[in-house]
Amino acid sequence: MTAKPDIGTIAKDTRNGKVGRVMGHVGRYVQLRPLKGGLEWDVPPEHIEPATTSDTLSAAVAERNAQSQRGTLK
């Protein structure tokens, strides 16, 4: 994706497969935040693609598994 995605959309970082919500644009970078919160990371726009339903579901399941292992599952 060469155009920067809209703030609030869910996107995928193609460098590492991580999925996040677009929080902003700083310089030429897109800032993504994990779906369940956490630290934002910067992604060059050429490494952003729209997240599929499968991408979003996989990210949610991975977060729930991590919470379970940490003992913070609610």
PQR file with spaces between the fields and no chain letter, atoms N, CA, C, O and H, PARSE charges and radii, in Angstrom:
ATOM       1  N    MET     1       0.869   -1.172    0.000 -0.4000 1.5000
ATOM       2  CA   MET     1       0.000    0.000    0.000 -0.0000 2.0000
ATOM       3  C    MET     1       0.910    1.227    0.000  0.5500 1.7000
ATOM       4  O    MET     1       1.775    1.356    0.866 -0.5500 1.4000
ATOM       5  N    THR     2       0.724    2.112   -0.947 -0.4000 1.5000
ATOM       6  CA   THR     2       1.554    3.309   -0.998 -0.0000 2.0000
ATOM       7  C    THR     2       0.866    4.501   -0.352  0.5500 1.7000
ATOM       8  O    THR     2       1.542    5.377    0.187 -0.5500 1.4000
ATOM       9  H    THR     2       0.021    2.007   -1.650  0.4000 1.0000
ATOM      10  N    ALA     3      -0.459    4.555   -0.392 -0.4000 1.5000
ATOM      11  CA   ALA     3      -1.188    5.635    0.281 -0.0000 2.0000
ATOM      12  C    ALA     3      -1.295    5.295    1.762  0.5500 1.7000
ATOM      13  O    ALA     3      -1.426    4.127    2.131 -0.5500 1.4000
ATOM      14  H    ALA     3      -1.008    3.843   -0.830  0.4000 1.0000
ATOM      15  N    LYS     4      -1.241    6.309    2.599 -0.4000 1.5000
ATOM      16  CA   LYS     4      -1.357    6.071    4.037 -0.0000 2.0000
ATOM      17  C    LYS     4      -2.805    5.744    4.389  0.5500 1.7000
ATOM      18  O    LYS     4      -3.724    6.434    3.948 -0.5500 1.4000
ATOM      19  H    LYS     4      -1.136    7.258    2.299  0.4000 1.0000
ATOM      20  N    PRO     5      -3.011    4.691    5.186 -0.5600 1.5000
ATOM      21  CA   PRO     5      -4.380    4.313    5.564  0.2800 2.0000
ATOM      22  C    PRO     5      -4.987    5.317    6.538  0.5500 1.7000
ATOM      23  O    PRO     5      -4.269    6.043    7.225 -0.5500 1.4000
ATOM      24  N    ASP     6      -6.296    5.349    6.588 -0.4000 1.5000
ATOM      25  CA   ASP     6      -7.008    6.260    7.486 -0.0000 2.0000
ATOM      26  C    ASP     6      -6.790    5.870    8.942  0.5500 1.7000
ATOM      27  O    ASP     6      -6.653    4.692    9.271 -0.5500 1.4000
ATOM      28  H    ASP     6      -6.879    4.758    6.030  0.4000 1.0000
ATOM      29  N    ILE     7      -6.760    6.876    9.803 -0.4000 1.5000
ATOM      30  CA   ILE     7      -6.658    6.649   11.242 -0.0000 2.0000
ATOM      31  C    ILE     7      -7.872    5.846   11.695  0.5500 1.7000
ATOM      32  O    ILE     7      -9.003    6.122   11.294 -0.5500 1.4000
ATOM      33  H    ILE     7      -6.871    7.833    9.535  0.4000 1.0000
ATOM      34  N    GLY     8      -7.617    4.850   12.535 -0.4000 1.5000
ATOM      35  CA   GLY     8      -8.677    3.999   13.062 -0.0000 2.0000
ATOM      36  C    GLY     8      -8.863    2.695   12.311  0.5500 1.7000
ATOM      37  O    GLY     8      -9.519    1.781   12.811 -0.5500 1.4000
ATOM      38  H    GLY     8      -6.699    4.625   12.860  0.4000 1.0000
ATOM      39  N    THR     9      -8.290    2.593   11.104 -0.4000 1.5000
ATOM      40  CA   THR     9      -8.430    1.343   10.363 -0.0000 2.0000
ATOM      41  C    THR     9      -7.456    0.302   10.909  0.5500 1.7000
ATOM      42  O    THR     9      -6.486    0.634   11.590 -0.5500 1.4000
ATOM      43  H    THR     9      -7.757    3.335   10.697  0.4000 1.0000
ATOM      44  N    ILE    10      -7.731   -0.948   10.598 -0.4000 1.5000
ATOM      45  CA   ILE    10      -6.859   -2.041   11.031 -0.0000 2.0000
ATOM      46  C    ILE    10      -5.986   -2.422    9.847  0.5500 1.7000
ATOM      47  O    ILE    10      -6.476   -2.635    8.738 -0.5500 1.4000
ATOM      48  H    ILE    10      -8.519   -1.218   10.044  0.4000 1.0000
ATOM      49  N    ALA    11      -4.674   -2.507   10.103 -0.4000 1.5000
ATOM      50  CA   ALA    11      -3.722   -2.766    9.032 -0.0000 2.0000
ATOM      51  C    ALA    11      -2.688   -3.786    9.494  0.5500 1.7000
ATOM      52  O    ALA    11      -2.557   -4.077   10.683 -0.5500 1.4000
ATOM      53  H    ALA    11      -4.276   -2.335   11.004  0.4000 1.0000
ATOM      54  N    LYS    12      -1.961   -4.319    8.522 -0.4000 1.5000
ATOM      55  CA   LYS    12      -0.944   -5.337    8.782 -0.0000 2.0000
ATOM      56  C    LYS    12       0.419   -4.814    8.356  0.5500 1.7000
ATOM      57  O    LYS    12       0.565   -4.234    7.280 -0.5500 1.4000
ATOM      58  H    LYS    12      -2.067   -4.083    7.556  0.4000 1.0000
ATOM      59  N    ASP    13       1.411   -5.024    9.208 -0.4000 1.5000
ATOM      60  CA   ASP    13       2.805   -4.705    8.916 -0.0000 2.0000
ATOM      61  C    ASP    13       3.377   -5.911    8.178  0.5500 1.7000
ATOM      62  O    ASP    13       3.540   -6.976    8.775 -0.5500 1.4000
ATOM      63  H    ASP    13       1.292   -5.496   10.082  0.4000 1.0000
ATOM      64  N    THR    14       3.681   -5.763    6.900 -0.4000 1.5000
ATOM      65  CA   THR    14       4.130   -6.903    6.100 -0.0000 2.0000
ATOM      66  C    THR    14       5.553   -7.334    6.432  0.5500 1.7000
ATOM      67  O    THR    14       5.985   -8.403    6.001 -0.5500 1.4000
ATOM      68  H    THR    14       3.548   -4.898    6.415  0.4000 1.0000
ATOM      69  N    ARG    15       6.287   -6.526    7.187 -0.4000 1.5000
ATOM      70  CA   ARG    15       7.648   -6.914    7.563 -0.0000 2.0000
ATOM      71  C    ARG    15       7.643   -8.043    8.584  0.5500 1.7000
ATOM      72  O    ARG    15       8.528   -8.899    8.576 -0.5500 1.4000
ATOM      73  H    ARG    15       5.935   -5.657    7.537  0.4000 1.0000
ATOM      74  N    ASN    16       6.638   -8.043    9.468 -0.4000 1.5000
ATOM      75  CA   ASN    16       6.625   -9.031   10.546 -0.0000 2.0000
ATOM      76  C    ASN    16       5.265   -9.703   10.738  0.5500 1.7000
ATOM      77  O    ASN    16       5.127  -10.577   11.594 -0.5500 1.4000
ATOM      78  H    ASN    16       5.920   -7.348    9.474  0.4000 1.0000
ATOM      79  N    GLY    17       4.264   -9.308    9.957 -0.4000 1.5000
ATOM      80  CA   GLY    17       2.944   -9.913   10.050 -0.0000 2.0000
ATOM      81  C    GLY    17       2.086   -9.409   11.193  0.5500 1.7000
ATOM      82  O    GLY    17       0.973   -9.898   11.386 -0.5500 1.4000
ATOM      83  H    GLY    17       4.376   -8.598    9.262  0.4000 1.0000
ATOM      84  N    LYS    18       2.584   -8.429   11.965 -0.4000 1.5000
ATOM      85  CA   LYS    18       1.809   -7.908   13.089 -0.0000 2.0000
ATOM      86  C    LYS    18       0.643   -7.057   12.595  0.5500 1.7000
ATOM      87  O    LYS    18       0.747   -6.345   11.597 -0.5500 1.4000
ATOM      88  H    LYS    18       3.488   -8.032   11.808  0.4000 1.0000
ATOM      89  N    VAL    19      -0.465   -7.151   13.321 -0.4000 1.5000
ATOM      90  CA   VAL    19      -1.680   -6.417   12.983 -0.0000 2.0000
ATOM      91  C    VAL    19      -1.910   -5.354   14.045  0.5500 1.7000
ATOM      92  O    VAL    19      -1.716   -5.602   15.235 -0.5500 1.4000
ATOM      93  H    VAL    19      -0.549   -7.730   14.132  0.4000 1.0000
ATOM      94  N    GLY    20      -2.322   -4.170   13.612 -0.4000 1.5000
ATOM      95  CA   GLY    20      -2.597   -3.102   14.566 -0.0000 2.0000
ATOM      96  C    GLY    20      -3.580   -2.088   14.009  0.5500 1.7000
ATOM      97  O    GLY    20      -3.939   -2.113   12.832 -0.5500 1.4000
ATOM      98  H    GLY    20      -2.480   -3.968   12.645  0.4000 1.0000
ATOM      99  N    ARG    21      -3.999   -1.199   14.889 -0.4000 1.5000
ATOM     100  CA   ARG    21      -4.902   -0.115   14.508 -0.0000 2.0000
ATOM     101  C    ARG    21      -4.052    1.106   14.164  0.5500 1.7000
ATOM     102  O    ARG    21      -3.112    1.438   14.887 -0.5500 1.4000
ATOM     103  H    ARG    21      -3.707   -1.179   15.846  0.4000 1.0000
ATOM     104  N    VAL    22      -4.385    1.770   13.061 -0.4000 1.5000
ATOM     105  CA   VAL    22      -3.662    2.976   12.647 -0.0000 2.0000
ATOM     106  C    VAL    22      -4.004    4.097   13.625  0.5500 1.7000
ATOM     107  O    VAL    22      -5.165    4.477   13.775 -0.5500 1.4000
ATOM     108  H    VAL    22      -5.148    1.500   12.474  0.4000 1.0000
ATOM     109  N    MET    23      -2.968    4.620   14.287 -0.4000 1.5000
ATOM     110  CA   MET    23      -3.153    5.666   15.291 -0.0000 2.0000
ATOM     111  C    MET    23      -2.756    7.047   14.784  0.5500 1.7000
ATOM     112  O    MET    23      -3.198    8.064   15.318 -0.5500 1.4000
ATOM     113  H    MET    23      -2.025    4.312   14.165  0.4000 1.0000
ATOM     114  N    GLY    24      -1.926    7.075   13.758 -0.4000 1.5000
ATOM     115  CA   GLY    24      -1.507    8.370   13.248 -0.0000 2.0000
ATOM     116  C    GLY    24      -0.447    8.212   12.176  0.5500 1.7000
ATOM     117  O    GLY    24      -0.057    7.106   11.802 -0.5500 1.4000
ATOM     118  H    GLY    24      -1.567    6.249   13.324  0.4000 1.0000
ATOM     119  N    HIS    25       0.006    9.366   11.695 -0.4000 1.5000
ATOM     120  CA   HIS    25       1.049    9.433   10.683 -0.0000 2.0000
ATOM     121  C    HIS    25       2.086   10.430   11.183  0.5500 1.7000
ATOM     122  O    HIS    25       1.756   11.570   11.510 -0.5500 1.4000
ATOM     123  H    HIS    25      -0.311   10.265   11.999  0.4000 1.0000
ATOM     124  N    VAL    26       3.332    9.998   11.241 -0.4000 1.5000
ATOM     125  CA   VAL    26       4.420   10.878   11.662 -0.0000 2.0000
ATOM     126  C    VAL    26       5.462   10.862   10.557  0.5500 1.7000
ATOM     127  O    VAL    26       6.069    9.829   10.275 -0.5500 1.4000
ATOM     128  H    VAL    26       3.600    9.072   10.976  0.4000 1.0000
ATOM     129  N    GLY    27       5.664   12.021    9.934 -0.4000 1.5000
ATOM     130  CA   GLY    27       6.554   12.056    8.784 -0.0000 2.0000
ATOM     131  C    GLY    27       6.007   11.135    7.713  0.5500 1.7000
ATOM     132  O    GLY    27       4.834   11.217    7.350 -0.5500 1.4000
ATOM     133  H    GLY    27       5.170   12.860   10.163  0.4000 1.0000
ATOM     134  N    ARG    28       6.845   10.272    7.216 -0.4000 1.5000
ATOM     135  CA   ARG    28       6.394    9.332    6.189 -0.0000 2.0000
ATOM     136  C    ARG    28       5.883    8.023    6.774  0.5500 1.7000
ATOM     137  O    ARG    28       5.436    7.149    6.033 -0.5500 1.4000
ATOM     138  H    ARG    28       7.799   10.205    7.511  0.4000 1.0000
ATOM     139  N    TYR    29       5.945    7.879    8.086 -0.4000 1.5000
ATOM     140  CA   TYR    29       5.580    6.618    8.736 -0.0000 2.0000
ATOM     141  C    TYR    29       4.122    6.568    9.179  0.5500 1.7000
ATOM     142  O    TYR    29       3.497    7.589    9.466 -0.5500 1.4000
ATOM     143  H    TYR    29       6.308    8.589    8.688  0.4000 1.0000
ATOM     144  N    VAL    30       3.605    5.344    9.225 -0.4000 1.5000
ATOM     145  CA   VAL    30       2.278    5.065    9.771 -0.0000 2.0000
ATOM     146  C    VAL    30       2.505    4.464   11.152  0.5500 1.7000
ATOM     147  O    VAL    30       3.343    3.577   11.310 -0.5500 1.4000
ATOM     148  H    VAL    30       4.113    4.515    8.992  0.4000 1.0000
ATOM     149  N    GLN    31       1.772    4.937   12.145 -0.4000 1.5000
ATOM     150  CA   GLN    31       1.906    4.393   13.493 -0.0000 2.0000
ATOM     151  C    GLN    31       0.794    3.388   13.746  0.5500 1.7000
ATOM     152  O    GLN    31      -0.388    3.711   13.632 -0.5500 1.4000
ATOM     153  H    GLN    31       1.091    5.658   12.016  0.4000 1.0000
ATOM     154  N    LEU    32       1.188    2.159   14.093 -0.4000 1.5000
ATOM     155  CA   LEU    32       0.237    1.108   14.433 -0.0000 2.0000
ATOM     156  C    LEU    32       0.321    0.814   15.927  0.5500 1.7000
ATOM     157  O    LEU    32       1.396    0.889   16.522 -0.5500 1.4000
ATOM     158  H    LEU    32       2.149    1.897   14.186  0.4000 1.0000
ATOM     159  N    ARG    33      -0.807    0.481   16.521 -0.4000 1.5000
ATOM     160  CA   ARG    33      -0.870    0.070   17.926 -0.0000 2.0000
ATOM     161  C    ARG    33      -1.530   -1.303   17.968  0.5500 1.7000
ATOM     162  O    ARG    33      -2.502   -1.536   17.250 -0.5500 1.4000
ATOM     163  H    ARG    33      -1.680    0.420   16.038  0.4000 1.0000
ATOM     164  N    PRO    34      -1.020   -2.222   18.800 -0.5600 1.5000
ATOM     165  CA   PRO    34      -1.673   -3.529   18.920  0.2800 2.0000
ATOM     166  C    PRO    34      -3.165   -3.367   19.220  0.5500 1.7000
ATOM     167  O    PRO    34      -3.569   -2.406   19.875 -0.5500 1.4000
ATOM     168  N    LEU    35      -3.970   -4.299   18.743 -0.4000 1.5000
ATOM     169  CA   LEU    35      -5.425   -4.191   18.879 -0.0000 2.0000
ATOM     170  C    LEU    35      -5.881   -4.122   20.331  0.5500 1.7000
ATOM     171  O    LEU    35      -6.885   -3.475   20.627 -0.5500 1.4000
ATOM     172  H    LEU    35      -3.641   -5.079   18.211  0.4000 1.0000
ATOM     173  N    LYS    36      -5.170   -4.770   21.231 -0.4000 1.5000
ATOM     174  CA   LYS    36      -5.553   -4.752   22.650 -0.0000 2.0000
ATOM     175  C    LYS    36      -4.774   -3.703   23.438  0.5500 1.7000
ATOM     176  O    LYS    36      -4.750   -3.741   24.669 -0.5500 1.4000
ATOM     177  H    LYS    36      -4.354   -5.295   20.990  0.4000 1.0000
ATOM     178  N    GLY    37      -4.138   -2.768   22.737 -0.4000 1.5000
ATOM     179  CA   GLY    37      -3.386   -1.708   23.405 -0.0000 2.0000
ATOM     180  C    GLY    37      -1.914   -2.062   23.493  0.5500 1.7000
ATOM     181  O    GLY    37      -1.507   -3.191   23.216 -0.5500 1.4000
ATOM     182  H    GLY    37      -4.158   -2.737   21.738  0.4000 1.0000
ATOM     183  N    GLY    38      -1.141   -1.091   23.877 -0.4000 1.5000
ATOM     184  CA   GLY    38       0.302   -1.288   23.980 -0.0000 2.0000
ATOM     185  C    GLY    38       1.038   -0.188   23.242  0.5500 1.7000
ATOM     186  O    GLY    38       0.459    0.827   22.854 -0.5500 1.4000
ATOM     187  H    GLY    38      -1.471   -0.174   24.102  0.4000 1.0000
ATOM     188  N    LEU    39       2.317   -0.412   23.058 -0.4000 1.5000
ATOM     189  CA   LEU    39       3.166    0.590   22.422 -0.0000 2.0000
ATOM     190  C    LEU    39       2.975    0.595   20.912  0.5500 1.7000
ATOM     191  O    LEU    39       2.886   -0.454   20.274 -0.5500 1.4000
ATOM     192  H    LEU    39       2.788   -1.236   23.373  0.4000 1.0000
ATOM     193  N    GLU    40       2.915    1.783   20.367 -0.4000 1.5000
ATOM     194  CA   GLU    40       2.818    1.946   18.916 -0.0000 2.0000
ATOM     195  C    GLU    40       4.178    1.670   18.290  0.5500 1.7000
ATOM     196  O    GLU    40       5.216    1.812   18.935 -0.5500 1.4000
ATOM     197  H    GLU    40       2.987    2.635   20.885  0.4000 1.0000
ATOM     198  N    TRP    41       4.153    1.277   17.029 -0.4000 1.5000
ATOM     199  CA   TRP    41       5.387    1.132   16.282 -0.0000 2.0000
ATOM     200  C    TRP    41       5.215    1.789   14.922  0.5500 1.7000
ATOM     201  O    TRP    41       4.104    1.886   14.399 -0.5500 1.4000
ATOM     202  H    TRP    41       3.310    1.162   16.504  0.4000 1.0000
ATOM     203  N    ASP    42       6.326    2.235   14.360 -0.4000 1.5000
ATOM     204  CA   ASP    42       6.321    2.947   13.083 -0.0000 2.0000
ATOM     205  C    ASP    42       6.534    1.971   11.930  0.5500 1.7000
ATOM     206  O    ASP    42       7.360    1.062   12.001 -0.5500 1.4000
ATOM     207  H    ASP    42       7.228    2.156   14.785  0.4000 1.0000
ATOM     208  N    VAL    43       5.768    2.188   10.873 -0.4000 1.5000
ATOM     209  CA   VAL    43       5.848    1.327    9.694 -0.0000 2.0000
ATOM     210  C    VAL    43       5.916    2.210    8.449  0.5500 1.7000
ATOM     211  O    VAL    43       5.083    3.101    8.283 -0.5500 1.4000
ATOM     212  H    VAL    43       5.096    2.926   10.815  0.4000 1.0000
ATOM     213  N    PRO    44       6.897    1.975    7.571 -0.5600 1.5000
ATOM     214  CA   PRO    44       6.897    2.699    6.305  0.2800 2.0000
ATOM     215  C    PRO    44       5.643    2.321    5.506  0.5500 1.7000
ATOM     216  O    PRO    44       5.230    1.162    5.536 -0.5500 1.4000
ATOM     217  N    PRO    45       5.040    3.261    4.805 -0.5600 1.5000
ATOM     218  CA   PRO    45       3.780    2.976    4.110  0.2800 2.0000
ATOM     219  C    PRO    45       3.870    1.846    3.088  0.5500 1.7000
ATOM     220  O    PRO    45       2.863    1.199    2.800 -0.5500 1.4000
ATOM     221  N    GLU    46       5.052    1.597    2.537 -0.4000 1.5000
ATOM     222  CA   GLU    46       5.174    0.503    1.567 -0.0000 2.0000
ATOM     223  C    GLU    46       5.096   -0.876    2.233  0.5500 1.7000
ATOM     224  O    GLU    46       5.001   -1.892    1.546 -0.5500 1.4000
ATOM     225  H    GLU    46       5.870    2.122    2.771  0.4000 1.0000
ATOM     226  N    HIS    47       5.137   -0.910    3.559 -0.4000 1.5000
ATOM     227  CA   HIS    47       5.038   -2.172    4.299 -0.0000 2.0000
ATOM     228  C    HIS    47       3.712   -2.314    5.039  0.5500 1.7000
ATOM     229  O    HIS    47       3.602   -3.108    5.973 -0.5500 1.4000
ATOM     230  H    HIS    47       5.214   -0.084    4.117  0.4000 1.0000
ATOM     231  N    ILE    48       2.706   -1.545    4.623 -0.4000 1.5000
ATOM     232  CA   ILE    48       1.364   -1.614    5.221 -0.0000 2.0000
ATOM     233  C    ILE    48       0.404   -2.202    4.196  0.5500 1.7000
ATOM     234  O    ILE    48       0.432   -1.847    3.017 -0.5500 1.4000
ATOM     235  H    ILE    48       2.796   -0.900    3.864  0.4000 1.0000
ATOM     236  N    GLU    49      -0.445   -3.107    4.667 -0.4000 1.5000
ATOM     237  CA   GLU    49      -1.542   -3.582    3.817 -0.0000 2.0000
ATOM     238  C    GLU    49      -2.785   -3.712    4.688  0.5500 1.7000
ATOM     239  O    GLU    49      -2.681   -3.874    5.904 -0.5500 1.4000
ATOM     240  H    GLU    49      -0.468   -3.395    5.625  0.4000 1.0000
ATOM     241  N    PRO    50      -3.956   -3.643    4.068 -0.5600 1.5000
ATOM     242  CA   PRO    50      -5.181   -3.806    4.853  0.2800 2.0000
ATOM     243  C    PRO    50      -5.199   -5.184    5.516  0.5500 1.7000
ATOM     244  O    PRO    50      -4.822   -6.179    4.897 -0.5500 1.4000
ATOM     245  N    ALA    51      -5.630   -5.238    6.747 -0.4000 1.5000
ATOM     246  CA   ALA    51      -5.727   -6.516    7.453 -0.0000 2.0000
ATOM     247  C    ALA    51      -6.979   -7.256    6.998  0.5500 1.7000
ATOM     248  O    ALA    51      -8.051   -6.664    6.864 -0.5500 1.4000
ATOM     249  H    ALA    51      -5.937   -4.429    7.250  0.4000 1.0000
ATOM     250  N    THR    52      -6.832   -8.540    6.767 -0.4000 1.5000
ATOM     251  CA   THR    52      -7.985   -9.369    6.430 -0.0000 2.0000
ATOM     252  C    THR    52      -8.699   -9.769    7.723  0.5500 1.7000
ATOM     253  O    THR    52      -8.175   -9.565    8.818 -0.5500 1.4000
ATOM     254  H    THR    52      -5.962   -9.020    6.876  0.4000 1.0000
ATOM     255  N    THR    53      -9.874  -10.326    7.590 -0.4000 1.5000
ATOM     256  CA   THR    53     -10.594  -10.839    8.761 -0.0000 2.0000
ATOM     257  C    THR    53      -9.755  -11.908    9.453  0.5500 1.7000
ATOM     258  O    THR    53      -9.711  -11.966   10.681 -0.5500 1.4000
ATOM     259  H    THR    53     -10.300  -10.492    6.701  0.4000 1.0000
ATOM     260  N    SER    54      -9.100  -12.742    8.679 -0.4000 1.5000
ATOM     261  CA   SER    54      -8.241  -13.793    9.228 -0.0000 2.0000
ATOM     262  C    SER    54      -7.073  -13.197   10.008  0.5500 1.7000
ATOM     263  O    SER    54      -6.742  -13.683   11.090 -0.5500 1.4000
ATOM     264  H    SER    54      -9.136  -12.695    7.681  0.4000 1.0000
ATOM     265  N    ASP    55      -6.439  -12.141    9.468 -0.4000 1.5000
ATOM     266  CA   ASP    55      -5.343  -11.465   10.167 -0.0000 2.0000
ATOM     267  C    ASP    55      -5.807  -10.934   11.517  0.5500 1.7000
ATOM     268  O    ASP    55      -5.131  -11.109   12.531 -0.5500 1.4000
ATOM     269  H    ASP    55      -6.707  -11.747    8.589  0.4000 1.0000
ATOM     270  N    THR    56      -6.968  -10.285   11.521 -0.4000 1.5000
ATOM     271  CA   THR    56      -7.508   -9.673   12.738 -0.0000 2.0000
ATOM     272  C    THR    56      -7.843  -10.740   13.772  0.5500 1.7000
ATOM     273  O    THR    56      -7.537  -10.574   14.952 -0.5500 1.4000
ATOM     274  H    THR    56      -7.517  -10.142   10.698  0.4000 1.0000
ATOM     275  N    LEU    57      -8.464  -11.824   13.345 -0.4000 1.5000
ATOM     276  CA   LEU    57      -8.812  -12.909   14.260 -0.0000 2.0000
ATOM     277  C    LEU    57      -7.559  -13.568   14.830  0.5500 1.7000
ATOM     278  O    LEU    57      -7.505  -13.865   16.023 -0.5500 1.4000
ATOM     279  H    LEU    57      -8.713  -11.959   12.386  0.4000 1.0000
ATOM     280  N    SER    58      -6.561  -13.798   13.994 -0.4000 1.5000
ATOM     281  CA   SER    58      -5.312  -14.405   14.462 -0.0000 2.0000
ATOM     282  C    SER    58      -4.629  -13.536   15.508  0.5500 1.7000
ATOM     283  O    SER    58      -4.103  -14.052   16.494 -0.5500 1.4000
ATOM     284  H    SER    58      -6.605  -13.557   13.024  0.4000 1.0000
ATOM     285  N    ALA    59      -4.633  -12.218   15.302 -0.4000 1.5000
ATOM     286  CA   ALA    59      -4.033  -11.301   16.275 -0.0000 2.0000
ATOM     287  C    ALA    59      -4.790  -11.348   17.599  0.5500 1.7000
ATOM     288  O    ALA    59      -4.175  -11.331   18.666 -0.5500 1.4000
ATOM     289  H    ALA    59      -5.061  -11.799   14.501  0.4000 1.0000
ATOM     290  N    ALA    60      -6.117  -11.407   17.538 -0.4000 1.5000
ATOM     291  CA   ALA    60      -6.926  -11.462   18.760 -0.0000 2.0000
ATOM     292  C    ALA    60      -6.682  -12.762   19.520  0.5500 1.7000
ATOM     293  O    ALA    60      -6.575  -12.747   20.747 -0.5500 1.4000
ATOM     294  H    ALA    60      -6.617  -11.421   16.671  0.4000 1.0000
ATOM     295  N    VAL    61      -6.592  -13.880   18.812 -0.4000 1.5000
ATOM     296  CA   VAL    61      -6.338  -15.171   19.460 -0.0000 2.0000
ATOM     297  C    VAL    61      -4.945  -15.187   20.080  0.5500 1.7000
ATOM     298  O    VAL    61      -4.770  -15.683   21.193 -0.5500 1.4000
ATOM     299  H    VAL    61      -6.679  -13.892   17.816  0.4000 1.0000
ATOM     300  N    ALA    62      -3.960  -14.653   19.378 -0.4000 1.5000
ATOM     301  CA   ALA    62      -2.599  -14.602   19.915 -0.0000 2.0000
ATOM     302  C    ALA    62      -2.547  -13.776   21.198  0.5500 1.7000
ATOM     303  O    ALA    62      -1.857  -14.151   22.146 -0.5500 1.4000
ATOM     304  H    ALA    62      -4.102  -14.250   18.474  0.4000 1.0000
ATOM     305  N    GLU    63      -3.267  -12.662   21.235 -0.4000 1.5000
ATOM     306  CA   GLU    63      -3.292  -11.824   22.433 -0.0000 2.0000
ATOM     307  C    GLU    63      -3.961  -12.562   23.587  0.5500 1.7000
ATOM     308  O    GLU    63      -3.475  -12.495   24.717 -0.5500 1.4000
ATOM     309  H    GLU    63      -3.827  -12.358   20.465  0.4000 1.0000
ATOM     310  N    ARG    64      -5.058  -13.260   23.333 -0.4000 1.5000
ATOM     311  CA   ARG    64      -5.745  -14.026   24.389 -0.0000 2.0000
ATOM     312  C    ARG    64      -4.836  -15.140   24.916  0.5500 1.7000
ATOM     313  O    ARG    64      -4.806  -15.391   26.121 -0.5500 1.4000
ATOM     314  H    ARG    64      -5.453  -13.315   22.415  0.4000 1.0000
ATOM     315  N    ASN    65      -4.104  -15.801   24.036 -0.4000 1.5000
ATOM     316  CA   ASN    65      -3.173  -16.836   24.475 -0.0000 2.0000
ATOM     317  C    ASN    65      -2.080  -16.248   25.357  0.5500 1.7000
ATOM     318  O    ASN    65      -1.714  -16.840   26.372 -0.5500 1.4000
ATOM     319  H    ASN    65      -4.129  -15.597   23.057  0.4000 1.0000
ATOM     320  N    ALA    66      -1.558  -15.087   24.976 -0.4000 1.5000
ATOM     321  CA   ALA    66      -0.525  -14.429   25.780 -0.0000 2.0000
ATOM     322  C    ALA    66      -1.073  -14.048   27.152  0.5500 1.7000
ATOM     323  O    ALA    66      -0.389  -14.220   28.161 -0.5500 1.4000
ATOM     324  H    ALA    66      -1.856  -14.606   24.151  0.4000 1.0000
ATOM     325  N    GLN    67      -2.302  -13.531   27.197 -0.4000 1.5000
ATOM     326  CA   GLN    67      -2.923  -13.186   28.476 -0.0000 2.0000
ATOM     327  C    GLN    67      -3.089  -14.428   29.340  0.5500 1.7000
ATOM     328  O    GLN    67      -2.871  -14.370   30.550 -0.5500 1.4000
ATOM     329  H    GLN    67      -2.857  -13.391   26.377  0.4000 1.0000
ATOM     330  N    SER    68      -3.466  -15.529   28.750 -0.4000 1.5000
ATOM     331  CA   SER    68      -3.651  -16.777   29.487 -0.0000 2.0000
ATOM     332  C    SER    68      -2.330  -17.235   30.097  0.5500 1.7000
ATOM     333  O    SER    68      -2.290  -17.658   31.253 -0.5500 1.4000
ATOM     334  H    SER    68      -3.643  -15.576   27.767  0.4000 1.0000
ATOM     335  N    GLN    69      -1.255  -17.152   29.325 -0.4000 1.5000
ATOM     336  CA   GLN    69       0.057  -17.570   29.816 -0.0000 2.0000
ATOM     337  C    GLN    69       0.575  -16.648   30.912  0.5500 1.7000
ATOM     338  O    GLN    69       1.292  -17.091   31.809 -0.5500 1.4000
ATOM     339  H    GLN    69      -1.288  -16.808   28.387  0.4000 1.0000
ATOM     340  N    ARG    70       0.216  -15.364   30.843 -0.4000 1.5000
ATOM     341  CA   ARG    70       0.638  -14.403   31.878 -0.0000 2.0000
ATOM     342  C    ARG    70      -0.262  -14.465   33.105  0.5500 1.7000
ATOM     343  O    ARG    70       0.062  -13.894   34.146 -0.5500 1.4000
ATOM     344  H    ARG    70      -0.366  -15.004   30.114  0.4000 1.0000
ATOM     345  N    GLY    71      -1.389  -15.155   32.985 -0.4000 1.5000
ATOM     346  CA   GLY    71      -2.343  -15.217   34.092 -0.0000 2.0000
ATOM     347  C    GLY    71      -3.200  -13.976   34.210  0.5500 1.7000
ATOM     348  O    GLY    71      -3.741  -13.695   35.280 -0.5500 1.4000
ATOM     349  H    GLY    71      -1.652  -15.619   32.139  0.4000 1.0000
ATOM     350  N    THR    72      -3.332  -13.221   33.116 -0.4000 1.5000
ATOM     351  CA   THR    72      -4.118  -11.984   33.140 -0.0000 2.0000
ATOM     352  C    THR    72      -5.385  -12.090   32.307  0.5500 1.7000
ATOM     353  O    THR    72      -6.015  -11.077   32.003 -0.5500 1.4000
ATOM     354  H    THR    72      -2.893  -13.449   32.247  0.4000 1.0000
ATOM     355  N    LEU    73      -5.763  -13.305   31.935 -0.4000 1.5000
ATOM     356  CA   LEU    73      -6.962  -13.518   31.125 -0.0000 2.0000
ATOM     357  C    LEU    73      -8.203  -13.150   31.918  0.5500 1.7000
ATOM     358  O    LEU    73      -8.372  -13.585   33.057 -0.5500 1.4000
ATOM     359  H    LEU    73      -5.251  -14.128   32.181  0.4000 1.0000
ATOM     360  N    LYS    74      -9.074  -12.347   31.315 -0.4000 1.5000
ATOM     361  CA   LYS    74     -10.304  -11.912   31.988 -0.0000 2.0000
ATOM     362  C    LYS    74     -11.502  -12.551   31.358  0.5500 1.7000
ATOM     363  O    LYS    74     -12.629  -12.306   31.789 -0.5500 1.4000
ATOM     364  H    LYS    74      -8.937  -11.993   30.390  0.4000 1.0000
